[in-house]
């Protein structure tokens, strides 16, 4: 744990982490899009059972990436919400 906190929250740092989580979520989305594009390109140049197996495997990976992206977005939102609540509580 950074800083000299003994209790509470450094809201600035928590918001910074939330921002980084959002960036990571976006990167995961980009990887998923690139993989889908690559798989589509392969499908137009590779026919047969091996390509079907590749495509099926990619679909599984894509679902996992979508879940990871959603989870990162949710973690970011939760961190932001907690920081905002902490700021409101500290002001009141």
Secondary structure as UniProt FT lines:
FT   TURN            3..4
FT   HELIX           11..43
FT   TURN            44..45
FT   HELIX           49..91
//
